[in-house]
Amino acid sequence: MKKWKNVWRILPIFLLLLLLTGCGETNLTALDPKGPQSQWIFDNMLLSLYVMAFVTIVVFAIYFIILAKFRRAPGDDEIPKQVEGNHKLEILWTVIPILLLAILAVPTITGTFLLADTEPEGDHTVEVKVTGHQFWWQFDYEDEGFTAGQDLYIPVGEKVLFELHASDVVHSFWVPALGGKVDTVPGITNHMWLEADEPGVYKGKCAELCGPAHALMDFKVIAVERDEYDAWVASMQEEPQEPTEVVAQQGREVFEENGCIGCHAIGGTGTAAGPALTNFGEREVVAGYLDFTDENIEAWIRDPQSLKQGNNMPAYPQLSDEEMTSLVEYLKSLTVLE
Amino acid sequence: MSTTTKSKSVLWDWLTTVDHKKIGVMYLIAGTLFFVKAGVMALFMRIQLMYPEMNFLSGQTFNEFITMHGTIMLFLAATPLLFAFMNFIVPLQIGARDVAFPFVNALGFWIFFFGGFLLSLSWFFGGGPDAGWTAYVPLSSRDYAGLGLDFYVLGLQVSGIGTLVSAINFLVTIVNMRAPGMTMMRLPLFVWTTFISSTLILFAFTPLAAGLALLMLDRLFEAQYFITDMGGNVVLWQHIFWIFGHPEVYILVLPAFGIISEVIPAFSRKRLFGYTAMVFATMLIAFLGFMVWAHHMFTVGMGPIANSIFAIATMTIAVPTGIKVFNWLFTMWGGKITFNTAMLFASSFVPTFVLGGVTGVMLAMAPVDHLYHDTYFVVAHFHYIIVGGIVLALFAGVFYWYPKMFGHKLNEGLGKLFFWVFFIGFHLTFFVQHLLGLMGMPRRVYTFLGDQGLDTFNFISTIGTFFMSAAIIILVINVIYSAFKGERVGADPWDARTLEWATAHPLPEYNFAQTPQVRSLDPLFYEKIHGDGKMKPAEPLQDIHMPNGSILPFIMSVGLFISGFGFIMFNMENPILPPIVVAVGGLAITFICMIVRSVKEDHGYHIPVEEIKAKEVN
């Protein structure tokens, strides 16, 4: 008997250990929080986990005692005492859960208001307008007057406020290591905030089913120190630099001849039907998830549907190899950081 | 005035039957077919997620599979499988000859069946629906979803009518058809949960029908209820859907609780601990279940006040649920427990369901839900409730009531093997999904990238699915094997406690030759202790009046099916017939049948006393 009980006391502790070791990839998993919001969420998740582990242990303990103790022996035809109920016990297991829930109710209410607190404060608050598209993210730095696609730069140690929009269907904006998710809903403006404790590249995801390529609607949050952030903002505001190399200059002609500018803005020119390419050359990934290589950029331009089913970009199989090489060179030259 | 309908073929007999037992069996078969179909889809989806960046299913196909898996499992598998037991067992447990409206009962089955058939046809017309079983607009609007979603809307609309009329039938039956002495507070828990679940259907399926109608108008006739450009509201759909969708969980899980509350006392040889508390806890869960729909929408931007209210309301459900869990435990406590297959399922349900329940409370903490929402943590949670709760209870019910339904037991050895393979597979599949969610894996993703730390647990999860699939194959083998070699048993093989085991064997079409007099909770057990082990009759032996079978329910359902298809044709390119003709024509068939039913007099038939005596002697 005692052996059984001990096993079931130890098991939940092992589970907690498993959680506390923070399995999963750093800068993605919510089990290794990297900001005050995700830290708060993680702490309160643990609180609820402890309370619920207590409940689970009680139930499992009773259950395993029953398994061990009350089996009917073969041939035993005795009829056990027919117990109608027990008011004291029933009151006990009504009151205790109410108390346990009261413990959880307090952080639930305070936390709900904490997460909803998106009033701008101080001079250094950055505000970004996020728009979810099938299947990419648009980041408008409206006060600074420029637009970025896919890569969201934020300053470390500052509360960044987000205004969330959707252009087509419902998406959900989520950076697990930094905080909770909030949906982007057509016709509705939502608000949220995030803050990163340390510099790094945090992985972001779309969490609401939004079409065939929903799984690939990833983005990056790049947290940098304040001065680095200011420098980035300043260079994003400038007109893009002329490509210096000949190949890249030819690539720009290919870009213009094929009407790419009709969807992809570079600097202040062009529309925002597709991701802005102002700082394309600094991306870590192509199309949100592919390694940033020449081959992948080319594959994307030749046949975007095969890489991200259902996206809105037309295919350009007609480009010659020469044109493609120069186009890729041009795209890689689109950088703002030194 | 006698039984002369025996000459017709077997097929005709089943198509026209209004007998609640045969309808129960038909629900069981139809539900099982849909269960297997949706299960195979789940297997395919897990294979796709076995390794990162697999190319087994495309994103589009995967989305069609998740949508159909969820829709079928909830509407066309879990619901009818529970209806199978409700139909077969509830009239027996309350000592009735049939349900209140046998004709409507048959109608309910056929409408459900043809609604499901209509939904399944989507595969032959350009792919299944692909917007998830929740069909959130705008993804489910005409701009983003194809013809498959029209099948979703009309298939569910038709099948929902079937569910609704069946629920009304159960309500009337339980209120009106109880044997003398069977007071409401002596009803077996399965009857109570059927009653409360039917009430939920009444109030939850009506908003669903309204929501589906609005979505249909948007999709087929360019209305703008859910399109923001024209002043519609996207979140409106989510509210309507979850006002149905959250109670739906309780519609399914309450009867599952009922099955557990029957099986545990029977094999513990004890009466249910805290019966009254169980009844009121069930009512409370049902009531609260209606009040908390918006906890599915914490991240949609309702604001902190609404989120707080719905969070706290959701948490309170844990209290009555906890009462039930401890009552089950203390029913077993001090008992003499027989661990056969039915009891293995029923008893393992309790801790498994608790694991799903505690994550439910965790999810109810609105600010922390911003982490869990739309991740594999949620997938794990609701599969612990639906598979660990409802499906385990269904299997307990299958093994428990199989002898009453088919006259022989299922093989115990194969049954226990089935239990262990399924149980291990289930936990293997879904436990690690909690961790996947916390590690940043969103739900409804057709693939995941390598080197994100998600590989191992996804692989384990898929292996678990293989176990569950193997278990279902073992169950099928068991059913076939037992049909030939199964232990033939009498009327009361488990030495059980409730009225269904007091009927003659084999079960006659009229259930009870004489309506029994009920003297206590667990009436059969009471007679075993205080009487001669047989129910006292409450009426003299006399001719029994029975309803005639009818083909009208079948034809009416075909009419609704044709009409539903007609509405879908509005969105088809080059329909063969004008859609309006088909849509109205189908409805006309149904209405003509209704008129025929109203005008034609059908008094049923009587079974004479001599025939009853001859049967009862056997």
Interface residues (C-beta under 8 A of the other chain):
Chain A: L18 L19 C23 G24 E25 L28 T29 A30 L31 S38 W40 I41 F42 N44 M45 S48 L49 M52 A53 V55 T56 V59 F60 I62 Y63 I66 L67 F70 R71 R72 D76 E78 I79 P80 K81 Q82 V83 E84 G85 N86 L89 E90 W93 T94 P97 I98 L101 L104 A105 P107 T108 I109 G111 T112 F113 L114 L115 A116 L164 D168 V169 V170 S172 W174 P176 A177 G179 G180 K181 V182 D183 V185 P186 G187 I188 N190 H191 K203 K205 C206 A207 E208 L209 C210 G211 P212 A213 H214 A215 L216 D218 Y289 Q309 G310
Chain B: S58 G59 Q60 N63 I66 D130 A131 G132 Y136 P138 L139 Y144 T228 G232 N233 V234 V235 S268 R269 K270 R271 F273 G274 Y275 T276 A277 T299 V300 G301 G303 P304 N307 S308 A311 I312 M315 T316 A318 V319 G322 I323 V325 F326 N327 L329 F330 M332 W333 G334 G335 K336 I337 T338 F339 S347 V350 P351 V354 L355 V358 T359 V361 M362 A364 M365 A366 P367 V368 D369 H370 L371 H373 D374 T375 L435 L438 M439 G440 P442 R443 R444 V445 Y446 T447 F448 L449 D451 Q452 G453 L454 I529
